[in-house]
Amino acid sequence: MLNDPKAPLGAEPLDDIERLLARLEPVAPPPDLAARVLARTSRRARLRWGVWVTLAALAGLGAGILAAVCGYLTGQELVQSGAYALIQLALEDRELVAAAPQDYLLALAETVPWLGLVATLACVLAAYAAARPLARAPQLYPTAGAAAP
């Protein structure tokens, strides 16, 4: 390592990296660098969110269709098992239910198609969970009047 002739006396000698860094000149970034970086990253974010929104819409649609099918089949089971007739009886003759509520509730619990109700509820909750990202989708895309980046 050579001593720098311009260095003050008693200073430690500069190594190769320090000499290279001393010769570097600061270079100003292009004036539109921030705008270009922002435009590129926001475009990627919109594309990525566009994919997620599409998947969320398809998943929500599928879960909604499945909920409708499960609900229809559960409704048919309610009628065939007699649970619908028991519910109708309770709405029409409340005194009968009030006379023997335990017997009525036991008969109702035995005839209700619980698996179908749980499946329908699960499908409805899945449709709700899949549709939640769709609420933020309009914020990602500028309106027609706004200038796109």
C-alpha positions as CSV (number, residue, x, y, z in Angstrom):
1,M,0.0,0.0,0.0
2,L,1.3,3.4,-1.0
3,N,0.9,6.5,1.0
4,D,-1.2,9.2,-0.5
5,P,1.0,12.3,-1.1
6,K,-2.0,14.6,-0.3
7,A,-2.8,12.9,3.0
8,P,-1.8,14.7,6.2
9,L,1.2,13.5,8.1
10,G,0.4,10.7,10.6
11,A,-2.7,9.5,8.8
12,E,-3.1,5.9,8.1
13,P,-2.4,4.8,4.5
14,L,-5.4,4.3,2.2
15,D,-6.1,0.8,1.0
16,D,-7.3,0.1,-2.6
17,I,-11.0,0.3,-1.9
18,E,-10.7,3.7,-0.2
19,R,-8.7,5.0,-3.1
20,L,-11.4,3.8,-5.6
21,L,-14.1,5.3,-3.5
22,A,-12.3,8.6,-3.3
23,R,-12.2,8.8,-7.1
24,L,-15.9,8.1,-7.6
25,E,-18.0,11.1,-8.5
26,P,-21.6,11.4,-7.4
27,V,-24.0,10.8,-10.2
28,A,-27.5,12.2,-10.0
29,P,-30.3,9.7,-10.8
30,P,-32.5,10.4,-13.8
31,P,-35.3,12.9,-13.0
32,D,-38.1,10.5,-13.8
33,L,-36.6,7.5,-12.0
34,A,-39.1,7.6,-9.1
35,A,-42.1,7.8,-11.5
36,R,-40.8,4.9,-13.6
37,V,-40.3,2.7,-10.5
38,L,-43.7,3.6,-9.1
39,A,-45.4,3.0,-12.4
40,R,-43.8,-0.4,-12.8
41,T,-44.5,-1.6,-9.3
42,S,-48.1,-0.4,-9.2
43,R,-48.7,-2.1,-12.6
44,R,-47.3,-5.4,-11.2
45,A,-49.4,-5.0,-8.1
46,R,-52.6,-4.5,-10.2
47,L,-51.8,-7.5,-12.3
48,R,-51.1,-9.7,-9.2
49,W,-54.3,-8.5,-7.6
50,G,-56.2,-9.0,-10.8
51,V,-55.3,-12.6,-10.7
52,W,-56.3,-12.9,-7.0
53,V,-59.6,-11.1,-7.7
54,T,-60.4,-13.5,-10.6
55,L,-59.6,-16.5,-8.5
56,A,-61.7,-15.1,-5.6
57,A,-64.6,-14.5,-7.9
58,L,-64.5,-18.0,-9.3
59,A,-64.1,-19.5,-5.9
60,G,-67.0,-17.4,-4.6
61,L,-69.2,-18.4,-7.6
62,G,-68.4,-22.1,-7.1
63,A,-69.1,-21.9,-3.4
64,G,-72.3,-20.1,-4.0
65,I,-73.5,-22.6,-6.5
66,L,-72.5,-25.4,-4.2
67,A,-74.4,-23.7,-1.3
68,A,-77.5,-23.5,-3.6
69,V,-77.3,-27.2,-4.4
70,C,-76.8,-28.2,-0.8
71,G,-79.6,-25.9,0.3
72,Y,-82.0,-27.4,-2.2
73,L,-81.1,-31.0,-1.3
74,T,-81.4,-30.1,2.4
75,G,-84.8,-28.6,1.8
76,Q,-85.9,-31.8,0.1
77,E,-84.6,-33.9,3.1
78,L,-86.4,-31.6,5.5
79,V,-89.7,-32.4,3.7
80,Q,-89.0,-36.1,3.3
81,S,-87.9,-36.7,6.9
82,G,-90.9,-34.9,8.4
83,A,-89.0,-32.0,10.0
84,Y,-90.8,-29.5,7.9
85,A,-94.2,-30.9,9.0
86,L,-93.0,-30.6,12.7
87,I,-91.9,-27.0,12.2
88,Q,-95.2,-26.2,10.5
89,L,-97.1,-27.9,13.4
90,A,-95.2,-25.8,15.9
91,L,-96.0,-22.6,14.1
92,E,-99.7,-23.5,13.8
93,D,-100.4,-25.1,17.2
94,R,-98.1,-23.5,19.9
95,E,-100.1,-25.0,22.7
96,L,-99.2,-28.5,21.6
97,V,-95.5,-27.7,21.7
98,A,-95.9,-25.8,25.0
99,A,-97.5,-28.9,26.6
100,A,-94.6,-31.2,25.8
101,P,-91.5,-29.1,24.7
102,Q,-89.0,-31.8,25.4
103,D,-90.8,-34.4,23.3
104,Y,-91.2,-31.9,20.4
105,L,-87.6,-30.9,20.4
106,L,-86.4,-34.5,20.6
107,A,-88.6,-35.4,17.6
108,L,-87.4,-32.4,15.7
109,A,-83.7,-33.1,16.5
110,E,-84.1,-36.6,15.2
111,T,-85.7,-35.6,11.9
112,V,-83.6,-32.6,11.0
113,P,-80.9,-33.4,8.3
114,W,-78.0,-31.9,10.3
115,L,-75.3,-32.9,7.8
116,G,-77.1,-31.1,5.0
117,L,-77.5,-28.0,7.2
118,V,-73.8,-28.0,8.1
119,A,-72.8,-28.5,4.5
120,T,-75.0,-25.6,3.4
121,L,-73.7,-23.3,6.1
122,A,-70.1,-24.2,5.3
123,C,-70.7,-23.4,1.6
124,V,-72.2,-20.1,2.5
125,L,-69.3,-19.2,4.8
126,A,-66.8,-20.2,2.0
127,A,-68.6,-18.0,-0.5
128,Y,-68.4,-15.1,2.0
129,A,-64.7,-15.7,2.6
130,A,-64.0,-15.9,-1.1
131,A,-65.8,-12.7,-1.8
132,R,-64.1,-10.6,0.8
133,P,-61.1,-9.6,-1.5
134,L,-63.6,-8.4,-4.1
135,A,-64.4,-5.5,-1.8
136,R,-60.9,-4.0,-2.2
137,A,-60.7,-4.6,-6.0
138,P,-62.1,-1.2,-7.1
139,Q,-59.4,0.6,-5.2
140,L,-56.7,-1.1,-7.3
141,Y,-58.0,0.2,-10.7
142,P,-58.2,3.9,-11.4
143,T,-61.5,5.3,-12.6
144,A,-62.0,6.3,-16.2
145,G,-61.5,10.0,-15.5
146,A,-58.2,9.5,-13.6
147,A,-54.9,9.3,-15.4
148,A,-53.4,5.9,-15.4
149,P,-49.7,5.7,-14.3
